[in-house]
Amino acid sequence: MGSPDETGRLRSAAGVRCQTDIDADGRYGWRVVAQNGRVVAVSAIAFATYERCRASFEEVCRQHAVLTGGVQHTQENNGWMWIVRNEVGQRTIESARSYERYSTCRAAYARFRDLLRELGESGEFPWSGR
């Protein structure tokens, strides 16, 4: 994944933040934003409250070891996307974009899983704003 920086955190998690969005129905979702501003992942579930949305992200980080997932074709085109499922098989996280190449998507999925593990083990959840 990456090597630790001077604080002991993996460089991949440095500058990563989680933000919430509100859809047209007033439901909340979260997204993970990399240091460069690119959205990396989004929640596949909408939540009735901000608090439940936030708790959901923190929960998937803590439960990283029991989550499953992988790479699959997108429904719209010939691209690839990755998904993460919870312990009961419900789709909970998905890549924020599709990838042209399987190998690129697979590498992005592996980096995101490493990030989830790091956040879950550290207990640090990088929320920005409400």
N, C-alpha and C positions, 0 to 999 in steps of 0.2 A: 504494500500500500504506500507507505511513505516512511521516512525516518522521523524520529522525534525532534522537535525544536528545542530551544533552550528551556522551555517550561515543562518539557516532558510530553507534550501533546503531539499527536501526529500532525505533520504539516497539512494533511488533507482536511483536518478539522479546523485549522486556524482560519478565522474569518468567516466560517460558515455560520449562517443564521437561519432561523425559522420564522416565517411570517404567516399571518392568517389572512384569509380572503373571505368575503361575504358574497354569496351568489344572489341571483335575482329573487330567490324565495326566502332570503334572510338567513340561510343556513351557512355554517362556517366550514372552511377547509383550510388546510395548512400546506405550505410549500417550503422546501429547503432551497436556500440560495447560496451559491458558492461565493467565495471572496471576489471573484471577477464579475459578480452580478448575474451570472447565468443561473436560471432555475434548474435544479438538478432532479428534484422529485416532488410529487404532489400527492396529497391524500386522495384515495379513490372513493372515500366516503364523505358525505356532508353531515355535519353535526348541528343539533338544534341550538347549542350554546357555545360561546367562546371557551368557557371553562372545559366543556367536554372535548372540544377540538384539541385544545392544548394538552389535556390529560391523555388523549389518544396518541399523540405524537410521543409523549414521554413514555407511555406504555409500550409502544412498538420498539422504542430504543432499548428499554429494559428487557424486553422479551426477545431480543434479536436472535437468540440461539434456537428458539422453537419456530421461527418463521420460515416458510418455504417460499419458493418462487423460481423465477428463471426468465429466459428470453423467449419471445414468441413473435409471430408475424403480427403486424398491425392490421386492423380491420379495413382501414381506408385504402391502403396501398401495399406495395411490396416491401416496405420498410420493416424494421424490427423495433421492438420495445421490450422493456423489462417490467416485471410485476413482482410484488411481494404479497404473500398471503399469510394470514394469521393462523393460529393453531387449529382453527376449525375450517380452514380452507377459504375463508372470505378474502377477497381481494381488498387490500388495505392501502397499498402504496403502488404508484406506477411512475415510470419515467416521464419526465416533463415533455419529452420530445421523442420523435422516432429517429432511428438511425438507419443509414443506408446500408451499412455492413454489419453482419452478424457479429464479427469479432470485436468491432468497436462497441457495440451494444453490450456484449458479454463483459468486456473490460469495465465499462461504466457501471454495470450491475455489481461486479465484484468490488469496485471502489465504494459504491454506496453501501453495500453490506458491511464493509470494513468501517465505514463512518458510523453506521448504526451501532455496531459493536462498541466502538470507542465511546460514543455518547452514552450508551447504556451502561458501560462499565464505569465511566467517570461520574455519571449522575449530573453532568453539566448539560443543560439544554439551552441552546443559544437563541432565545426569543428576542425579537426586535419589534418594538411597538405593540400596539393592540390591533 
